[in-house]
Structure formats: C-alpha cells, structure tokens
C-alpha cells in the first residue's frame, strides 16, 4: 500500500533549475514478505523512486530527487501542472496506482514585505471559503465545491482562504484553475516578519 506521498518541488529562483523531492511511504498489509518497487514520472520523465523488501506489517519510506533544468512554472495565468503519478509493483504485477499533479512555483516575501510568486509581486483578490451549503451543512459533494469555486472565479478571485484544510478535490481544482489557496493551518494569523522566515 502507498500510505503517503509527498512530491515537493524546490525552486530557488524563477530562472533556476528545480529540485523535485519525493518522499513515499509504503506498507506491507499482507501476510507474506514482499518486495515492492515504486516508479513514477515527472511530466515526460520516468524514474524509479525506490525498492524495498518488507515483512508483513512493515513500512518503509522511499526518497528520490530529480533536477529539472528549465521547468515550466505554475501561475494563475498559466497553471501548468506536471504529472507526478506513481505505480507500486510487486514483480511484474501492479498493486497500486497513485495519481498526483504538481505545479512548480516559488512563493516568497520580498525585501519590502510583499508576497511574490515566481519573483513577481502579487496583488491578490479572493474569497474566504467554508465548505458548506444551505440545507446540507458540511455534507457537500464535488458539484457544490465546483459551484463555490466558480463563484470565486466569477468575482475575479485568484485566492481561496480557509480556516481549516479544504477537501483534496478543492485543492486540485484550484491548482488546475490557477487559484492560490491560503489554508490557515496550523496558524490563523501571522505577522509579516514571521511569514518571511
């Protein structure tokens, strides 16, 4: 079982190469020892994340780093996402697939305290969002989520702000539509000097 996946691009500057780091936890939930190989991709490039032999009930964390010389950067005007999907195999048999899409971007605070995306100052407009609906409370589906994101887009919004983690579908759609998400977890207010750290 692919228990958790973290794919993190580390972009030091808007014209720099990007280091993409994978951290993948795999677990053997079966009753016999198994050797699993996890392979992935980043856009068109294919790579092996790692291989582990696991006794029953054991877990292992596989890591990998890939450098991309001239990455396509994600922005609201061009929300480019790399396919960073994974496949776990035992021998020639695929036992699990994990779909993931990742944008390469750099979000920093400049010397004047302004938030920047890929080295460009941001002038953000958006909405505070709660994932609930009249008559349904928090028991909403993706159709309601799409409607809420659509309303934010109609207003010209480029950022969604929430007091708690939004549903993974909402995060995925925001990435696809070129919207930033300010998830106030684990903090709800942070002064500029701390944001710059």
LUMGUDREN-192904 format. One line per 3 residues: number of its first residue (from 1); their letters; for each residue x, y negated, z negated of N, C-alpha, C, O. Coordinates in steps of 0.2 Angstrom, whole numbers, plus 5000, padded with zeros to 4 digits. Example, Ala and Ser with C-alpha at 12.3 -4.5 7.8 and 13.67 -1.06 7.14 Angstrom:
2
1> as> 5066:5028:4961:5062:5022:4961:5066:5016:4961:5071:5017:4958 ~ 5064:5011:4965:5068:5005:4964:5064:5000:4961:5067:4994:4960 .
END
This chain:
197
1> xxx> 5004:5006:5000:5000:5000:5000:5004:4994:5000:5009:4993:4996 ~ 5003:4989:5004:5006:4982:5004:5002:4979:4999:4997:4976:5000 ~ 5006:4978:4993:5002:4975:4987:5002:4967:4988:4997:4964:4986 .
4> xxx> 5008:4964:4990:5008:4957:4990:5013:4955:4996:5018:4958:4997 ~ 5011:4949:4999:5016:4947:5004:5017:4939:5003:5012:4936:5002 ~ 5023:4937:5004:5024:4930:5004:5029:4929:5010:5035:4932:5010 .
7> xxx> 5027:4925:5014:5031:4923:5020:5032:4915:5019:5027:4911:5020 ~ 5038:4913:5018:5039:4906:5017:5045:4903:5021:5050:4905:5021 ~ 5042:4899:5026:5047:4895:5030:5051:4889:5026:5047:4886:5022 .
10> xxx> 5057:4889:5026:5061:4884:5023:5064:4879:5028:5069:4880:5031 ~ 5061:4873:5029:5063:4868:5034:5066:4863:5030:5063:4859:5027 ~ 5073:4862:5031:5076:4857:5028:5075:4850:5031:5075:4845:5027 .
13> xxx> 5074:4849:5037:5073:4843:5041:5069:4844:5047:5069:4850:5050 ~ 5066:4839:5050:5062:4840:5056:5065:4843:5062:5062:4846:5066 ~ 5072:4842:5063:5075:4845:5068:5080:4850:5067:5084:4853:5071 .
16> xxx> 5080:4853:5060:5084:4858:5058:5081:4865:5060:5075:4866:5062 ~ 5085:4870:5060:5083:4877:5061:5079:4879:5054:5080:4875:5049 ~ 5075:4883:5055:5071:4885:5049:5073:4892:5047:5074:4897:5051 .
19> xxx> 5073:4893:5040:5074:4900:5037:5068:4902:5035:5064:4899:5031 ~ 5066:4908:5038:5059:4911:5036:5061:4917:5031:5065:4921:5033 ~ 5058:4917:5025:5059:4922:5020:5053:4926:5019:5048:4923:5017 .
22> xxx> 5054:4933:5019:5049:4937:5017:5050:4940:5010:5056:4942:5009 ~ 5045:4941:5007:5045:4945:5000:5039:4949:5000:5033:4947:4999 ~ 5040:4956:5001:5034:4960:5002:5034:4966:4997:5039:4969:4996 .
25> xxx> 5029:4966:4993:5029:4972:4988:5025:4977:4991:5019:4977:4993 ~ 5028:4983:4990:5024:4990:4992:5024:4994:4986:5028:4995:4982 ~ 5018:4998:4986:5017:5003:4981:5015:5009:4984:5011:5010:4989 .
28> xxx> 5017:5015:4981:5015:5022:4982:5009:5023:4978:5010:5025:4972 ~ 5003:5024:4981:4997:5025:4977:4996:5033:4977:4991:5035:4975 ~ 5000:5036:4981:4998:5043:4982:5001:5048:4977:5004:5045:4972 .
31> xxx> 5001:5054:4978:5004:5059:4973:5010:5063:4975:5013:5067:4972 ~ 5013:5060:4981:5019:5063:4983:5024:5058:4985:5022:5052:4986 ~ 5031:5059:4984:5036:5054:4986:5035:5052:4993:5034:5057:4998 .
34> xxx> 5036:5046:4995:5035:5044:5002:5041:5038:5004:5043:5035:4999 ~ 5043:5039:5010:5047:5033:5012:5044:5029:5017:5041:5031:5022 ~ 5043:5023:5015:5039:5018:5019:5044:5013:5023:5049:5011:5020 .
37> xxx> 5042:5011:5029:5046:5006:5032:5041:5000:5034:5036:5002:5036 ~ 5043:4994:5032:5039:4989:5034:5042:4985:5039:5048:4982:5039 ~ 5038:4984:5045:5041:4980:5050:5036:4974:5051:5030:4974:5049 .
40> xxx> 5039:4969:5054:5035:4963:5055:5037:4959:5061:5040:4962:5066 ~ 5034:4953:5062:5036:4949:5068:5035:4942:5065:5032:4940:5060 ~ 5038:4937:5069:5038:4930:5068:5037:4927:5075:5042:4926:5079 .
43> xxx> 5031:4926:5077:5030:4924:5084:5031:4930:5088:5029:4936:5087 ~ 5036:4929:5093:5038:4935:5098:5043:4939:5095:5044:4945:5098 ~ 5047:4937:5090:5052:4941:5087:5050:4946:5083:5045:4945:5078 .
46> xxx> 5052:4952:5084:5051:4958:5079:5056:4959:5075:5062:4958:5077 ~ 5055:4962:5069:5060:4963:5064:5058:4968:5059:5052:4969:5058 ~ 5063:4972:5056:5062:4976:5051:5063:4973:5044:5068:4970:5043 .
49> xxx> 5057:4973:5040:5058:4969:5033:5062:4973:5029:5066:4971:5025 ~ 5061:4980:5029:5065:4984:5024:5062:4991:5024:5056:4993:5027 ~ 5065:4996:5020:5063:5003:5019:5064:5005:5012:5069:5002:5009 .
52> xxx> 5059:5009:5009:5060:5011:5003:5057:5018:5002:5052:5019:5005 ~ 5061:5022:4998:5058:5028:4996:5055:5028:4989:5059:5026:4984 ~ 5049:5029:4988:5045:5028:4982:5042:5034:4979:5038:5038:4983 .
55> xxx> 5043:5036:4973:5040:5042:4970:5033:5039:4968:5031:5033:4969 ~ 5028:5044:4967:5021:5042:4965:5021:5037:4960:5024:5037:4955 ~ 5017:5032:4961:5016:5026:4956:5021:5021:4956:5020:5016:4952 .
58> xxx> 5026:5022:4960:5032:5017:4960:5030:5011:4965:5026:5012:4970 ~ 5034:5006:4964:5033:5000:4968:5040:4997:4970:5045:4999:4966 ~ 5041:4994:4975:5047:4991:4977:5046:4984:4981:5041:4983:4984 .
61> xxx> 5051:4979:4980:5050:4973:4984:5055:4973:4989:5061:4973:4988 ~ 5053:4972:4995:5057:4971:5001:5058:4964:5003:5053:4960:5003 ~ 5064:4962:5004:5065:4955:5006:5069:4954:5013:5073:4959:5015 .
64> xxx> 5068:4949:5016:5071:4948:5023:5071:4941:5024:5067:4937:5022 ~ 5077:4938:5028:5077:4931:5030:5079:4931:5038:5083:4935:5040 ~ 5075:4927:5041:5076:4926:5048:5077:4919:5050:5073:4915:5047 .
67> xxx> 5082:4917:5054:5083:4910:5056:5080:4909:5063:5082:4912:5067 ~ 5076:4904:5063:5073:4902:5070:5077:4895:5071:5076:4890:5068 ~ 5080:4895:5077:5084:4889:5079:5080:4882:5080:5081:4877:5078 .
70> xxx> 5075:4883:5084:5071:4877:5086:5064:4879:5085:5060:4881:5090 ~ 5061:4879:5079:5054:4881:5078:5049:4876:5080:5051:4870:5081 ~ 5043:4878:5082:5038:4874:5084:5034:4872:5077:5032:4876:5073 .
73> xxx> 5034:4865:5076:5032:4863:5069:5024:4862:5069:5021:4860:5074 ~ 5021:4864:5064:5014:4863:5062:5013:4856:5061:5016:4853:5057 ~ 5007:4853:5063:5005:4846:5062:4998:4846:5063:4995:4850:5066 .
76> xxx> 4994:4841:5060:4987:4840:5062:4985:4839:5069:4980:4842:5071 ~ 4990:4836:5073:4989:4835:5080:4990:4842:5084:4987:4843:5089 ~ 4995:4846:5081:4996:4852:5085:4997:4857:5079:5003:4859:5077 .
79> xxx> 4992:4861:5077:4993:4865:5072:4995:4872:5074:4991:4877:5074 ~ 5002:4872:5076:5004:4879:5078:5006:4883:5073:5009:4882:5068 ~ 5003:4890:5074:5004:4895:5069:5008:4901:5072:5006:4903:5077 .
82> xxx> 5013:4903:5068:5017:4909:5071:5013:4915:5068:5011:4915:5062 ~ 5013:4920:5072:5010:4927:5070:5016:4930:5066:5021:4931:5068 ~ 5014:4931:5059:5019:4934:5055:5016:4941:5051:5017:4942:5046 .
85> xxx> 5013:4944:5056:5009:4950:5053:5014:4956:5052:5020:4956:5054 ~ 5012:4961:5048:5016:4966:5045:5013:4973:5047:5007:4974:5047 ~ 5017:4978:5047:5015:4985:5048:5019:4989:5043:5025:4989:5043 .
88> xxx> 5015:4994:5039:5019:4998:5035:5018:5005:5038:5012:5007:5040 ~ 5023:5009:5038:5023:5016:5042:5027:5021:5037:5032:5019:5034 ~ 5024:5027:5037:5027:5032:5034:5029:5037:5040:5024:5040:5043 .
91> xxx> 5035:5038:5041:5037:5041:5048:5034:5038:5054:5035:5031:5054 ~ 5031:5041:5058:5028:5038:5064:5021:5036:5063:5018:5033:5067 ~ 5018:5037:5057:5011:5035:5055:5011:5029:5052:5014:5027:5047 .
94> xxx> 5007:5024:5055:5005:5018:5052:5000:5019:5047:4995:5022:5047 ~ 5002:5016:5041:4997:5017:5035:4994:5011:5033:4989:5011:5029 ~ 4996:5005:5035:4993:4999:5034:4995:4993:5038:5001:4993:5040 .
97> xxx> 4991:4989:5040:4992:4983:5044:4990:4977:5039:4985:4977:5036 ~ 4994:4971:5040:4993:4965:5036:4994:4960:5041:4999:4958:5044 ~ 4988:4956:5042:4988:4950:5047:4990:4944:5043:4987:4942:5038 .
100> xxx> 4994:4940:5046:4996:4934:5042:4998:4929:5048:5002:4931:5053 ~ 4996:4922:5047:4999:4917:5052:5002:4912:5048:4999:4910:5043 ~ 5007:4909:5050:5011:4904:5046:5013:4898:5050:5015:4899:5056 .
103> xxx> 5012:4892:5047:5015:4886:5050:5021:4884:5047:5022:4885:5041 ~ 5026:4881:5051:5032:4879:5049:5031:4871:5048:5029:4868:5053 ~ 5032:4869:5042:5032:4862:5041:5036:4860:5035:5038:4864:5031 .
106> xxx> 5037:4853:5034:5041:4851:5029:5037:4845:5025:5035:4840:5029 ~ 5035:4846:5019:5031:4841:5016:5035:4839:5010:5037:4842:5005 ~ 5037:4832:5010:5041:4829:5005:5039:4822:5003:5035:4819:5007 .
109> xxx> 5042:4819:4998:5041:4812:4996:5047:4809:4998:5053:4810:4997 ~ 5046:4803:5002:5052:4799:5004:5055:4794:4999:5052:4795:4993 ~ 5060:4791:5000:5063:4786:4995:5058:4781:4992:5060:4778:4987 .
112> xxx> 5053:4779:4996:5048:4774:4994:5042:4777:4990:5038:4774:4988 ~ 5042:4784:4989:5037:4787:4986:5031:4789:4990:5026:4792:4987 ~ 5032:4789:4997:5026:4791:5001:5027:4798:5003:5033:4801:5004 .
115> xxx> 5022:4801:5004:5021:4808:5006:5023:4809:5014:5020:4805:5017 ~ 5027:4813:5016:5029:4814:5023:5027:4821:5025:5028:4826:5021 ~ 5026:4822:5031:5025:4828:5035:5030:4828:5040:5029:4824:5045 .
118> xxx> 5035:4833:5040:5040:4834:5046:5043:4827:5047:5045:4825:5052 ~ 5044:4823:5041:5048:4817:5042:5044:4811:5043:5047:4805:5043 ~ 5037:4812:5045:5033:4806:5046:5029:4805:5040:5026:4809:5037 .
121> xxx> 5028:4798:5039:5023:4796:5033:5016:4798:5035:5014:4798:5041 ~ 5013:4800:5030:5006:4802:5030:5001:4797:5028:5002:4793:5023 ~ 4996:4796:5032:4990:4792:5030:4984:4796:5030:4981:4797:5035 .
124> xxx> 4983:4799:5024:4978:4804:5024:4971:4802:5022:4970:4797:5018 ~ 4966:4805:5025:4959:4804:5023:4956:4811:5023:4957:4815:5027 ~ 4951:4812:5018:4949:4818:5017:4943:4818:5012:4940:4813:5010 .
127> xxx> 4942:4824:5010:4936:4825:5005:4938:4830:4999:4943:4834:5000 ~ 4935:4828:4993:4935:4833:4988:4930:4839:4989:4925:4837:4991 ~ 4932:4845:4988:4928:4850:4990:4927:4855:4984:4931:4857:4981 .
130> xxx> 4920:4857:4984:4919:4863:4979:4915:4868:4984:4911:4866:4988 ~ 4917:4874:4983:4914:4879:4987:4908:4882:4984:4908:4887:4981 ~ 4903:4878:4985:4896:4880:4983:4891:4877:4987:4893:4872:4991 .
133> xxx> 4885:4879:4987:4879:4876:4991:4873:4876:4987:4872:4881:4983 ~ 4868:4872:4989:4862:4872:4985:4858:4878:4986:4858:4881:4992 ~ 4855:4881:4981:4852:4887:4981:4856:4893:4981:4853:4899:4981 .
136> xxx> 4863:4892:4982:4867:4898:4982:4873:4898:4977:4876:4903:4976 ~ 4874:4892:4974:4879:4891:4970:4886:4893:4973:4887:4891:4978 ~ 4890:4897:4969:4896:4899:4972:4896:4905:4976:4901:4907:4979 .
139> xxx> 4890:4908:4977:4890:4914:4981:4889:4912:4989:4883:4913:4992 ~ 4894:4909:4992:4893:4907:4998:4897:4912:5003:4901:4915:5001 ~ 4896:4911:5009:4899:4915:5014:4903:4911:5019:4903:4905:5018 .
142> xxx> 4906:4914:5024:4911:4910:5028:4907:4905:5033:4910:4900:5035 ~ 4901:4907:5034:4897:4902:5038:4896:4896:5034:4896:4890:5037 ~ 4895:4896:5028:4894:4890:5024:4901:4886:5023:4901:4880:5024 .
145> xxx> 4906:4890:5023:4913:4887:5022:4914:4884:5029:4917:4878:5029 ~ 4913:4887:5035:4914:4883:5041:4910:4877:5042:4912:4872:5044 ~ 4904:4877:5039:4900:4871:5039:4903:4865:5035:4903:4860:5037 .
148> xxx> 4905:4867:5029:4909:4862:5025:4915:4859:5028:4916:4853:5028 ~ 4919:4864:5031:4925:4861:5034:4923:4857:5040:4926:4852:5041 ~ 4918:4859:5044:4915:4855:5049:4913:4848:5047:4914:4843:5051 .
151> xxx> 4910:4847:5041:4908:4841:5039:4914:4836:5037:4914:4830:5039 ~ 4919:4839:5035:4925:4836:5033:4928:4833:5040:4931:4828:5040 ~ 4928:4837:5045:4931:4836:5051:4927:4830:5054:4930:4825:5057 .
154> xxx> 4920:4830:5054:4916:4825:5057:4918:4818:5054:4917:4813:5057 ~ 4920:4818:5047:4921:4812:5044:4928:4809:5046:4930:4804:5044 ~ 4932:4813:5050:4939:4812:5052:4944:4814:5046:4949:4811:5046 .
157> xxx> 4942:4818:5042:4946:4821:5037:4952:4825:5039:4951:4829:5044 ~ 4958:4824:5036:4963:4828:5038:4966:4832:5032:4971:4836:5032 ~ 4962:4831:5026:4964:4834:5020:4958:4837:5016:4953:4833:5015 .
160> xxx> 4959:4843:5013:4954:4845:5008:4957:4845:5001:4963:4848:5001 ~ 4953:4843:4996:4956:4843:4990:4951:4847:4985:4945:4846:4985 ~ 4954:4851:4981:4950:4856:4977:4954:4856:4970:4960:4856:4969 .
163> xxx> 4949:4857:4965:4952:4858:4958:4954:4865:4956:4956:4867:4951 ~ 4953:4870:4961:4954:4877:4960:4956:4880:4967:4955:4877:4972 ~ 4959:4886:4967:4961:4889:4973:4955:4890:4978:4950:4893:4975 .
166> xxx> 4955:4888:4984:4950:4889:4989:4950:4896:4991:4955:4899:4991 ~ 4945:4898:4994:4944:4905:4997:4950:4906:5002:4951:4901:5006 ~ 4953:4912:5003:4958:4913:5008:4955:4911:5015:4959:4908:5020 .
169> xxx> 4949:4912:5017:4946:4910:5023:4946:4903:5024:4948:4900:5030 ~ 4945:4899:5019:4945:4892:5020:4952:4889:5021:4953:4885:5025 ~ 4957:4892:5018:4964:4890:5019:4966:4892:5026:4970:4888:5029 .
172> xxx> 4964:4898:5028:4966:4900:5035:4963:4895:5040:4966:4893:5045 ~ 4957:4893:5039:4953:4889:5044:4956:4882:5044:4957:4879:5049 ~ 4958:4880:5038:4961:4873:5038:4968:4873:5041:4969:4868:5045 .
175> xxx> 4972:4878:5041:4978:4879:5044:4977:4879:5052:4980:4876:5056 ~ 4972:4883:5054:4970:4883:5061:4968:4876:5064:4969:4875:5070 ~ 4964:4872:5060:4961:4866:5062:4966:4860:5061:4964:4854:5063 .
178> xxx> 4972:4861:5058:4976:4855:5057:4974:4851:5051:4975:4845:5051 ~ 4972:4854:5046:4970:4851:5040:4975:4853:5034:4976:4859:5033 ~ 4977:4848:5030:4981:4850:5024:4976:4851:5019:4970:4849:5018 .
181> xxx> 4979:4855:5014:4975:4857:5008:4979:4855:5002:4984:4857:5001 ~ 4975:4851:4997:4978:4849:4991:4975:4853:4986:4969:4851:4984 ~ 4978:4858:4983:4975:4863:4978:4978:4861:4972:4984:4862:4971 .
184> xxx> 4974:4858:4967:4977:4856:4961:4978:4861:4956:4975:4861:4950 ~ 4982:4866:4958:4983:4872:4954:4991:4872:4953:4994:4872:4959 ~ 4994:4872:4948:4991:4873:4941:4990:4866:4938:4989:4865:4932 .
187> xxx> 4991:4860:4942:4990:4854:4939:4984:4850:4942:4982:4852:4947 ~ 4982:4845:4938:4976:4842:4941:4978:4835:4942:4974:4831:4946 ~ 4983:4832:4939:4986:4826:4941:4993:4826:4940:4996:4828:4935 .
190> xxx> 4997:4822:4944:5004:4822:4944:5007:4816:4946:5005:4813:4951 ~ 5011:4813:4942:5014:4806:4944:5019:4807:4950:5022:4812:4950 ~ 5020:4802:4954:5024:4802:4959:5031:4804:4957:5034:4808:4961 .
193> xxx> 5035:4802:4952:5041:4804:4950:5042:4812:4950:5047:4815:4952 ~ 5037:4815:4947:5037:4822:4946:5035:4826:4953:5038:4831:4954 ~ 5031:4823:4957:5030:4825:4964:5036:4826:4968:5037:4830:4972 .
196> xx> 5041:4821:4967:5047:4820:4971:5052:4826:4969:5057:4827:4973 ~ 5051:4829:4963:5056:4834:4961:5056:4840:4965:5060:4845:4964 .
END
